[in-house]
Amino acid sequence: MMQQLLIVDDNQKFLAVLQEFLSEYDGINIARATSSGHEALEWAADNPPDLVIVDLWMPDMGGLELTRQVKSRWPEIPVIVLTLFDSERHRQAAFDAGANAFVAKSRMDSDLLPAIRQLLGEPQ
């Protein structure tokens, strides 16, 4: 079954890299890629994704606030925070906001797909 992902990052170049990276894997479809937390919420209201991947620092709505909003509206949708800021403080803040997983962008190649598969209940 094709899993629908919503990805949110204010860096357009990174969004393109992430889309290309995830397009290589069967069963994953980027249903929406946006640089706006507000746009992500608006889109998800009509098209609930199977999983959300969100950057931590964005100008219009930060990743922590977006995570809180997603989890309050759709608690069953898993959220992965994918960020450059790989510290215990940032990790804890992400989990406190309701994130299901935290992946540093520097470890995306090795850690992102296993996190997605685990949260979607698929074999590793």
N, C-alpha and C positions, 0 to 999 in steps of 0.2 A: 504494500500500500504506500502510495506517495505521501510523504510527510511534508506539510506546508510550514515553511519557516518565514518569520518576519525578522529582518535584520535592521538595526538602527545604529548608525554611526555618522557623526558630522563630517568625517573625512571622506570625500567622494572617491578619492584614489583607493583608500583602504576598502571602501564598500565594493568597488570593482574587483579588487584582489580577493576579498572574501567570497564574493559571488562566484568567481572563477574557481577558487579552491573547493567550494562546496558542490559545484556543478559536476565535479568528477565522480561523485558518489551516487550510486543508484539509490532510489527511494527518497531522495531529498530534493525538494523543489523550493526555490526562493520565491515565495508567493508575493513578497513585497520587500523592497529595500528603500529605506528613507533616511534622511539626515535629520529628521524632526521628530522629537518625542510626541508632540501634539498630533502630528500627522499619523504617527504610528497608532496612537490610541483611537483616533477617528477611524482609521482603516480597520483596525481589529474589531471594532464594535460591529461592523457588518460582515467581517470575514475572520472569525476567530482562528488564529494560527495554531498549529500543534506545538510550536516552541518559538520563543523569542530570544534573539541574541542582541545584547545592547552594550554600547560603549558606556564608560563611566562618566566622562566629561563631555558634555555637549552644551551649546549656548542657550537653546530655547527651553529645554527641560533636561536636567541631568539624568544620568542613568539610574541613580538611586531613586529619584522621584518617579521615573518611568517604571522601574521595577515595583515600587510600592503601589502605583496605580494599577498596573497589570494584575498584581497579586490580589488587590482588593476587589477588582471587578471580575477576574477570572482566576480564582485560586488554583484551578486544575492545570493551567498552562504553565509549563516549566520555563524559567528564565535563566539564561546563561549570561553573566557579565563577562565581556571580552575587552580587556583594557591593557594599556601600556603600563599602568600603575600597579606593579606587582609587589605589594607590601602587605604585611599582616593587617595593618590598619585599614587599607582599602578592601582587603578580602573580608574582614569582619564587618565593615560597613555594608558591603554587598549582601552578605548573609543576613545581617540585621534588617535590611530592606526587603528581604524575602527571596533573594536569588537562590536558585537550586544548585548552581555551579558557578565557579569563578575560574576563568582561564586567562593567563597572561598572553598578550599578543606575541611575545617572544617564544611562547611554547604552543602556539596555535597548531603548527604542523603535527605535533605529537599528541596534544591533549584535547583539541576541540572535538574531533570526530568521536572519540570514546565517550566524551561527556554527552554529546548529542544522542548517541546510540543508547547510553545508559538511561537517560531521562525519558526517551521515547520507548523504553522497554524492548529494545531490539538486541539481538545477539552482537557481541563485541567483535 
